[in-house]
């Protein structure tokens, strides 16, 4: 890590995409239909798979249910205490999987699986077992793959963690956000620190490959002093990975956030202080800065992948897995097949209606143009490797980089003066300082964003 001045943090605290995809999901259109998605699946099957060389897949399953509402949440979720709804949802997930295997064939190799939500651990142990058995009947989960699940600490105990390991999950992520009781009360998520400490100890004993902790700064009633106490507790926990997110208060878009008292939100100076504290604390604890909001211990697979230049990025964030197609299953799930993106219907009613009619539940998506693909290659290289070699882009996309991206290189000149990038005749190199603002560097190559200055819809970079 490197020292970043408060002034630099302040000047680059602007809204911008997280680039889990390019183009970003707000560019998806309803003109992209289930038929278009089905065609993309057919093209995948007739590609290398037809020659006996099936390319690995990544799977994302969205479990939308939560027992209680967290006021900061911007996820697609259904608040309910009726656990019987999960059984119905699993039946529809099974139908969706069947529609995929009918087009792709059985036993497609899967090297990455992620259960997100909502709260995946809303499902009972038996239901999680049923889900994993269904996936194994349909796909070939490759030994040594990354199989992860998001966990609300309030929904599990040591026995449940052991069950998750038995089911094949080797990576888990605890949603902590903040340990301060006053902050927890303000966001309607009470979970004692002792509970998380006990779960971490049990997870270590079970032997998960990686344990992640999610934190959020900028929540109501947070102060630099209170967050410093949370950081000290996280240092004691010493998770393998840490995801540190800035809270984006967008009550006009996300109804739960309207329950947050705006006057209780920390100001910009306090948020910057919390970020600065976090960077110092993680550096002192020996964490490697992966990029954006991710940190990992040097021995974690994510840190190793960054050192070896194997880091990738998909809709779940940074990944050690090679760039591959992603199938999104469940309400609102997003996938990527070939040069297309797709998103499922966002409501349970629409999702089930599609499947009742025997259709893939795709509601919108995008077929990428050649320009989109070239820019995606540049943005992914910046976000993951921290550098772009002109020659590699030129050879892959048959263009002259300095001519094609002349306007973008001119803008990068300003970032070079700030010490965020280094430009030369061979390419672009993100500096150690620039890693903290890599979203701002990538935004230069976002053709849609450059044409649309209405950026308030995105979270802030800092």
KARA-V609275 format. One record per residue. N is the residue number from 1. RES is the residue in one small letter. PHI is phi in whole degrees, -180 to 180 (* if undefined). PSI is psi in degrees with one decimal (none if undefined). Layout:
BEGIN
n->[N/N]
res->[RES/RES]
phi->[PHI/PHI]
psi->[PSI/PSI]
END
This chain:
BEGIN
n->[1/2/3/4/5/6/7/8/9/10/11/12/13/14/15/16/17/18/19/20/21/22/23/24/25/26/27/28/29/30/31/32/33/34/35/36/37/38/39/40/41/42/43/44/45/46/47/48/49/50/51/52/53/54/55/56/57/58/59/60/61/62/63/64/65/66/67/68/69/70/71/72/73/74/75/76/77/78/79/80/81/82/83/84/85/86/87/88/89/90/91/92/93/94/95/96/97/98/99/100/101/102/103/104/105/106/107/108/109/110/111/112/113/114/115/116/117/118/119/120/121/122/123/124/125/126/127/128/129/130/131/132/133/134/135/136/137/138/139/140/141/142/143/144/145/146/147/148/149/150/151/152/153/154/155/156/157/158/159/160/161/162/163/164/165/166/167/168/169/170/171/172/173/174/175/176/177/178/179/180/181/182/183/184/185/186/187/188/189/190/191/192/193/194/195/196/197/198/199/200/201/202/203/204/205/206/207/208/209/210/211/212/213/214/215/216/217/218/219/220/221/222/223/224/225/226/227/228/229/230/231/232/233/234/235/236/237/238/239/240/241/242/243/244/245/246/247/248/249/250/251/252/253/254/255/256/257/258/259/260/261/262/263/264/265/266/267/268/269/270/271/272/273/274/275/276/277/278/279/280/281/282/283/284/285/286/287/288/289/290/291/292/293/294/295/296/297/298/299/300/301/302/303/304/305/306/307/308/309/310/311/312/313/314/315/316/317/318/319/320/321/322/323/324/325/326/327/328/329/330/331/332/333/334/335/336/337/338/339/340/341/342/343/344/345/346/347/348/349/350/351/352/353/354/355/356/357/358/359/360/361/362/363/364/365/366/367/368/369/370/371/372/373/374/375/376/377/378/379/380/381/382/383/384/385/386/387/388/389/390/391/392/393/394/395/396/397/398/399/400/401/402/403/404/405/406/407/408/409/410/411/412/413/414/415/416/417/418/419/420/421/422/423/424/425/426/427/428/429/430/431/432/433/434/435/436/437/438/439/440/441/442/443/444/445/446/447/448/449/450/451/452/453/454/455/456/457/458/459/460/461/462]
res->[x/x/x/x/x/x/x/x/x/x/x/x/x/x/x/x/x/x/x/x/x/x/x/x/x/x/x/x/x/x/x/x/x/x/x/x/x/x/x/x/x/x/x/x/x/x/x/x/x/x/x/x/x/x/x/x/x/x/x/x/x/x/x/x/x/x/x/x/x/x/x/x/x/x/x/x/x/x/x/x/x/x/x/x/x/x/x/x/x/x/x/x/x/x/x/x/x/x/x/x/x/x/x/x/x/x/x/x/x/x/x/x/x/x/x/x/x/x/x/x/x/x/x/x/x/x/x/x/x/x/x/x/x/x/x/x/x/x/x/x/x/x/x/x/x/x/x/x/x/x/x/x/x/x/x/x/x/x/x/x/x/x/x/x/x/x/x/x/x/x/x/x/x/x/x/x/x/x/x/x/x/x/x/x/x/x/x/x/x/x/x/x/x/x/x/x/x/x/x/x/x/x/x/x/x/x/x/x/x/x/x/x/x/x/x/x/x/x/x/x/x/x/x/x/x/x/x/x/x/x/x/x/x/x/x/x/x/x/x/x/x/x/x/x/x/x/x/x/x/x/x/x/x/x/x/x/x/x/x/x/x/x/x/x/x/x/x/x/x/x/x/x/x/x/x/x/x/x/x/x/x/x/x/x/x/x/x/x/x/x/x/x/x/x/x/x/x/x/x/x/x/x/x/x/x/x/x/x/x/x/x/x/x/x/x/x/x/x/x/x/x/x/x/x/x/x/x/x/x/x/x/x/x/x/x/x/x/x/x/x/x/x/x/x/x/x/x/x/x/x/x/x/x/x/x/x/x/x/x/x/x/x/x/x/x/x/x/x/x/x/x/x/x/x/x/x/x/x/x/x/x/x/x/x/x/x/x/x/x/x/x/x/x/x/x/x/x/x/x/x/x/x/x/x/x/x/x/x/x/x/x/x/x/x/x/x/x/x/x/x/x/x/x/x/x/x/x/x/x/x/x/x/x/x/x/x/x/x/x/x/x/x/x/x/x/x/x/x/x/x/x/x/x/x/x/x/x/x/x/x/x/x]
phi->[*/-144/-73/-122/-73/-56/-64/-67/-59/-67/-71/-104/-83/-124/-68/-172/-68/-90/54/-75/-155/-140/-61/-76/-61/-69/-95/-65/-129/-73/-66/-84/-113/-60/-65/-64/-66/-60/-65/-63/-63/-64/-66/-63/-67/-87/-85/-56/-61/-66/-99/80/-126/-62/-83/-61/-115/-114/-118/-123/-117/-98/-107/-82/-83/-139/-77/-139/-94/-94/-66/-81/-69/-118/-84/-83/-143/-125/-88/-161/-105/-87/-68/-66/-65/-65/-63/-63/-62/-62/-64/-71/-59/-63/-62/-64/-61/-61/-64/-73/-68/-64/-96/-103/92/-80/66/-65/-69/-121/-108/-147/-136/-137/-103/-128/-172/52/-127/-55/-80/-65/-68/-72/-58/-65/-69/-63/-64/-63/-63/-67/-66/-63/-65/-70/-69/-99/-126/-105/-76/-72/-57/86/-74/-101/-124/-123/-146/-85/-129/-86/-56/-74/-109/-135/-135/-59/-65/-67/-61/-64/-64/-60/-65/-64/-76/113/-74/-117/-138/-133/-135/-94/-83/-102/74/-165/-90/-70/-59/-69/-68/-58/-65/-67/-107/62/-146/-89/-150/-60/-59/-59/-64/-68/-61/-66/-64/-63/-62/-69/-63/-63/-65/-70/98/-60/-64/-154/-122/-108/-120/-93/-127/-131/-113/101/-79/-60/71/-73/-133/-55/-69/-68/-71/-62/-67/-62/-61/-64/-69/-65/-62/-67/-64/51/-67/-67/-134/-133/-111/-114/-107/-87/-68/-105/-88/-129/-63/-70/-102/-121/-57/-57/-70/-69/-85/-83/-80/-57/-66/-90/-74/-68/-75/-60/-64/-67/-63/-64/-64/-66/-64/-61/-58/-63/-60/-67/-65/-69/-64/-63/-85/91/-80/-91/-81/-80/149/53/-121/-118/-136/-150/-67/-55/-87/-70/-58/-68/-68/-64/-62/-65/-61/-90/72/-107/-69/-131/-141/-140/-66/-96/108/-71/-144/-90/-78/-60/-59/-150/-66/-127/-101/-99/-119/107/-56/67/-64/-110/-132/-140/-127/58/-98/-133/-119/-146/-134/-74/-54/-89/-110/-62/-62/-67/-59/-68/-61/-56/-71/-61/-93/76/-109/-60/-83/-74/-107/-165/175/-161/-99/-78/-83/-61/-63/-58/-67/-66/-68/-61/-61/-67/-65/-63/-62/-65/-70/-105/-100/72/-158/-129/-96/-54/-61/-66/-70/-63/-70/-73/-121/51/-141/-96/-56/-72/-86/-63/-111/-59/-65/-67/-66/-66/-63/-64/-57/-68/-70/-65/-64/-82/82/-91/-139/-121/-111/-148/-68/-93/168/-120/-124/-78/-80/-58/-68/-66/-58/-70/-124/-62/-62/-65/-67/-65/-59/-60/-96/-85/-62/-68/-70/-65/-85/-122/-85/-83/-97/-62/-73/-96/-70/-80/-64/-100]
psi->[170.8/161.6/132.5/124.0/147.4/-33.5/-42.6/-41.8/-42.0/-43.0/-26.3/15.4/73.8/157.7/145.3/157.8/158.3/-9.7/47.5/-11.0/160.3/128.7/159.2/161.7/-24.3/-8.2/-2.6/150.5/151.2/-14.3/-20.7/117.6/178.9/-32.6/-40.0/-41.1/-42.4/-37.7/-39.5/-40.3/-40.8/-39.2/-37.0/-43.2/-32.2/1.4/-135.2/-28.4/-34.5/-20.6/13.5/19.9/64.4/132.8/142.3/152.6/157.1/140.1/135.7/128.9/126.3/118.8/105.4/-8.1/141.9/144.8/-32.3/160.7/125.7/124.6/-24.9/-10.5/136.1/14.9/162.7/109.9/164.3/118.6/118.8/149.5/4.2/90.5/-15.7/-17.9/-25.4/-38.2/-41.5/-43.3/-40.4/-35.8/-39.7/-37.0/-40.6/-40.0/-41.9/-41.9/-42.7/-38.4/-32.6/-46.4/-26.3/-28.1/-29.8/-22.6/161.4/165.3/26.8/130.0/134.5/124.8/-7.1/131.6/133.8/128.3/118.7/-175.4/-152.4/-161.0/98.1/-33.0/10.4/-31.9/143.9/167.5/-41.3/-39.6/-39.2/-38.3/-40.8/-41.8/-47.3/-35.4/-39.8/-42.2/-39.3/-29.1/-27.7/-33.3/165.2/100.1/112.0/133.8/137.9/2.5/173.9/115.0/106.4/158.5/139.2/138.4/129.5/115.4/-23.1/-9.0/2.7/161.6/-174.2/-38.7/-39.5/-38.4/-41.1/-38.2/-42.4/-41.1/-41.2/-31.7/-10.8/-1.8/128.7/-0.1/135.8/156.0/122.4/127.5/103.3/-53.6/-59.0/142.3/-11.5/123.9/-35.4/-39.2/-43.2/-40.2/-39.3/-27.2/6.3/48.8/84.4/118.7/110.4/143.5/-35.8/-34.8/-44.5/-40.4/-41.4/-42.1/-39.6/-42.3/-40.9/-38.0/-39.4/-43.2/-35.1/-35.9/34.2/144.3/-35.0/137.5/125.3/148.4/128.6/132.7/152.7/131.5/150.6/10.3/160.2/142.2/1.5/143.2/161.6/-35.1/-45.3/-38.4/-29.4/-36.3/-40.4/-43.9/-38.6/-38.0/-37.2/-38.3/-35.9/-41.4/-39.0/60.9/160.8/-35.6/153.6/131.8/118.9/108.0/144.8/129.7/128.4/110.0/101.1/65.9/-23.2/-21.2/-33.7/107.7/-39.8/-30.4/-13.7/-14.2/-7.6/134.6/111.0/-34.5/-18.8/-4.3/140.1/148.3/175.6/-41.2/-40.5/-39.7/-42.4/-37.6/-40.3/-40.4/-46.3/-43.0/-44.0/-45.5/-42.7/-42.4/-43.5/-37.0/-44.2/-30.7/-1.6/16.3/146.5/133.5/113.8/-41.0/150.5/-104.5/23.8/138.9/149.0/150.2/151.0/-31.0/-7.2/149.7/-31.6/-42.4/-38.3/-42.7/-38.2/-43.9/-37.3/2.2/25.7/9.7/138.7/173.3/133.6/-164.9/-13.4/0.1/-149.8/144.2/150.3/-8.5/147.1/154.9/119.0/168.9/148.7/125.4/122.8/125.6/136.9/174.2/129.1/2.1/142.5/139.0/169.7/120.5/119.2/-128.7/36.0/152.1/150.5/151.9/135.6/163.6/143.4/-15.3/152.4/-38.9/-47.2/-41.9/-49.6/-36.4/-44.8/-47.8/-33.6/-29.5/8.4/20.8/147.5/137.0/33.4/130.5/-25.9/171.2/-157.8/135.5/121.3/139.5/171.3/-39.9/-42.8/-44.7/-39.8/-44.1/-36.1/-41.6/-40.3/-46.9/-41.9/-41.6/-41.6/-47.3/-30.5/-45.3/-15.2/17.9/154.4/123.9/119.4/-42.2/-40.0/-38.8/-39.5/-42.2/-37.3/-33.2/7.8/56.4/161.9/110.1/-48.6/-20.2/-47.6/-39.7/35.2/-45.8/-38.8/-40.6/-32.3/-43.0/-38.2/-25.1/-36.3/-39.3/-30.3/-38.4/-28.5/-6.5/19.6/-27.4/160.0/127.7/136.3/-174.4/-16.7/-26.8/-159.5/132.0/123.2/131.1/171.2/-41.2/-37.5/-23.4/-32.7/-17.6/29.6/-28.0/-41.5/-35.5/-45.6/-34.2/-26.2/-31.5/3.6/100.0/-37.5/-41.5/-37.5/-30.5/-18.0/104.4/3.4/80.9/0.4/-17.4/-13.3/159.7/161.0/150.3/-38.8/none]
END
